[in-house]
Amino acid sequence: MEIFSLEGKVAIVTGATGLLGRQHCHALAAAGAKVVVADLNLGECRHLAEELPGEDHLPLALDVAVPHSVRTGRNAVLKKYECLDVLVNNAAVDDKFESPALAAEQSKFENYPLKNWLRSLEVNLTGVFLASQIFGSAMVEQGRGGSIINVASTYGMVGPDQSLYLKPDGEQVFFKSPSYPTTKGAVLNFTRYLAAYWGKAGIRVNALSPGGVENGQEAWFVENYSRRTSLGRMAQPTDYRGALLFLASDASAYMTGANLVVDGGWTAV
Ligand SMILES: NC(=O)c1ccc[n+]([C@@H]2O[C@H](COP(=O)([O-])OP(=O)(O)OC[C@H]3O[C@@H](n4cnc5c(N)ncnc54)[C@H](O)[C@@H]3O)[C@@H](O)[C@H]2O)c1
């Protein structure tokens, strides 16, 4: 099992205190890594860093969309550990509207707000670019290789199935936005770009494409999603731990530029 070990490695997770980010942190820490728990709210990062297995993890306030914040974050990581081996580009935004009525209207492509489109590009795409450039360059300079994992989505590969948001009584409560799938598709090709660019430097760059995670959604939605999925269910938050660890560790040493799809068979149909 040594090929899965991250003993002596330092890993950073962006968007670390979210639903999946905390699972990524747990997986990396359980494999022996020192984990940089990076998200917008420092208090939440501290709390999670204390909860992880192992010692000496680093909570870090970091906004991936702000170059100065990412540079300051890189300096803090290098000051504490003097190295960085794994970067998980996990931070992203998805649309939130103030009320269900607004969601039904504004999520329609015809009405979709430009500000939502721009914010999505800024965090989901530019954020991945910035973190990769700033943390990845440090990996290149230290010359001991590294692994970058870009969290994409099924919706980076296929268009959204809008019937998921159709209630049993025929009411369409929401449309999945145009911006989220666009950014996730771009993340997949950015992954290929960077894998090709940094391959000779020993930096592997892969994408992880999760499917939808069950997280307190209404029963009709869970049923719609499960029916559409080959394995007949939504993901549990813990379902990505193994795939994340595989990509982070030497278990995937000959893999770069790839997209590891973990979606219960959603895109197989
Ligand atoms: N949950 C799902 O069903 C699902 C499915 C497919 C893909 N994904 C992807 O997995 C990743 C994690 O999703 P999640 O469900 O945990 O989302 P989440 O909303 O629970 O967590 C996202 C985290 O990113 C942080 N964040 C937002 N903007 C940021 C910024 N500018 N800088 C730094 N951090 C920022 C938030 O504070 C939050 O903690 C995302 O890339 C998402 O697109 C999620």
Ligand as a Chemical Component Dictionary entry (heavy atoms), coordinates in Angstrom:
data_LIG
# 
_chem_comp.id                   LIG 
_chem_comp.type                 NON-POLYMER 
_chem_comp.pdbx_formal_charge   0 
_chem_comp.three_letter_code    LIG 
# 
loop_
_chem_comp_atom.comp_id 
_chem_comp_atom.atom_id 
_chem_comp_atom.alt_atom_id 
_chem_comp_atom.type_symbol 
_chem_comp_atom.charge 
_chem_comp_atom.model_Cartn_x 
_chem_comp_atom.model_Cartn_y 
_chem_comp_atom.model_Cartn_z 
_chem_comp_atom.pdbx_ordinal 
LIG N1  N1  N 0  -21.277 18.718 -4.605 1  
LIG C1  C1  C 0  -21.472 18.222 -5.803 2  
LIG O1  O1  O 0  -22.518 17.607 -6.086 3  
LIG C2  C2  C 0  -20.407 18.366 -6.864 4  
LIG C3  C3  C 0  -20.552 17.653 -8.056 5  
LIG C4  C4  C 0  -19.578 17.788 -9.044 6  
LIG C5  C5  C 0  -18.494 18.617 -8.834 7  
LIG N2  N2  N 1  -18.383 19.308 -7.668 8  
LIG C6  C6  C 0  -17.215 20.167 -7.498 9  
LIG O2  O2  O 0  -16.542 19.811 -6.303 10 
LIG C7  C7  C 0  -15.928 20.967 -5.744 11 
LIG C8  C8  C 0  -16.397 21.142 -4.306 12 
LIG O3  O3  O 0  -17.812 21.269 -4.311 13 
LIG P1  P1  P 0  -18.665 21.300 -2.972 14 
LIG O4  O4  O 0  -19.932 20.612 -3.256 15 
LIG O5  O5  O -1 -17.830 20.867 -1.837 16 
LIG O6  O6  O 0  -18.972 22.872 -2.880 17 
LIG P2  P2  P 0  -19.157 23.772 -1.586 18 
LIG O7  O7  O 0  -19.938 24.951 -2.027 19 
LIG O8  O8  O 0  -19.659 22.958 -0.446 20 
LIG O9  O9  O 0  -17.664 24.198 -1.258 21 
LIG C9  C9  C 0  -16.954 25.111 -2.062 22 
LIG C10 C10 C 0  -15.967 25.814 -1.162 23 
LIG O10 O10 O 0  -15.234 26.742 -1.981 24 
LIG C11 C11 C 0  -15.064 27.910 -1.231 25 
LIG N3  N3  N 0  -14.851 29.055 -2.121 26 
LIG C12 C12 C 0  -15.757 29.701 -2.893 27 
LIG N4  N4  N 0  -15.173 30.727 -3.527 28 
LIG C13 C13 C 0  -13.867 30.720 -3.150 29 
LIG C14 C14 C 0  -12.767 31.544 -3.455 30 
LIG N5  N5  N 0  -12.892 32.607 -4.267 31 
LIG N6  N6  N 0  -11.572 31.251 -2.903 32 
LIG C15 C15 C 0  -11.444 30.187 -2.066 33 
LIG N7  N7  N 0  -12.457 29.377 -1.722 34 
LIG C16 C16 C 0  -13.659 29.655 -2.260 35 
LIG C17 C17 C 0  -16.329 28.074 -0.406 36 
LIG O11 O11 O 0  -16.105 28.901 0.728  37 
LIG C18 C18 C 0  -16.649 26.622 -0.050 38 
LIG O12 O12 O 0  -16.099 26.252 1.207  39 
LIG C19 C19 C 0  -16.297 22.120 -6.647 40 
LIG O13 O13 O 0  -15.263 22.342 -7.584 41 
LIG C20 C20 C 0  -17.539 21.641 -7.337 42 
LIG O14 O14 O 0  -17.769 22.271 -8.561 43 
LIG C21 C21 C 0  -19.309 19.206 -6.674 44 
# 
loop_
_chem_comp_bond.comp_id 
_chem_comp_bond.atom_id_1 
_chem_comp_bond.atom_id_2 
_chem_comp_bond.value_order 
_chem_comp_bond.pdbx_ordinal 
LIG N1  C1  SING 1  
LIG C1  O1  DOUB 2  
LIG C1  C2  SING 3  
LIG C2  C3  SING 4  
LIG C2  C21 DOUB 5  
LIG C3  C4  DOUB 6  
LIG C4  C5  SING 7  
LIG C5  N2  DOUB 8  
LIG N2  C6  SING 9  
LIG N2  C21 SING 10 
LIG C6  O2  SING 11 
LIG C6  C20 SING 12 
LIG O2  C7  SING 13 
LIG C7  C8  SING 14 
LIG C7  C19 SING 15 
LIG C8  O3  SING 16 
LIG O3  P1  SING 17 
LIG P1  O4  DOUB 18 
LIG P1  O5  SING 19 
LIG P1  O6  SING 20 
LIG O6  P2  SING 21 
LIG P2  O7  DOUB 22 
LIG P2  O8  SING 23 
LIG P2  O9  SING 24 
LIG O9  C9  SING 25 
LIG C9  C10 SING 26 
LIG C10 O10 SING 27 
LIG C10 C18 SING 28 
LIG O10 C11 SING 29 
LIG C11 N3  SING 30 
LIG C11 C17 SING 31 
LIG N3  C12 SING 32 
LIG N3  C16 SING 33 
LIG C12 N4  DOUB 34 
LIG N4  C13 SING 35 
LIG C13 C14 SING 36 
LIG C13 C16 DOUB 37 
LIG C14 N5  SING 38 
LIG C14 N6  DOUB 39 
LIG N6  C15 SING 40 
LIG C15 N7  DOUB 41 
LIG N7  C16 SING 42 
LIG C17 O11 SING 43 
LIG C17 C18 SING 44 
LIG C18 O12 SING 45 
LIG C19 O13 SING 46 
LIG C19 C20 SING 47 
LIG C20 O14 SING 48 
# 
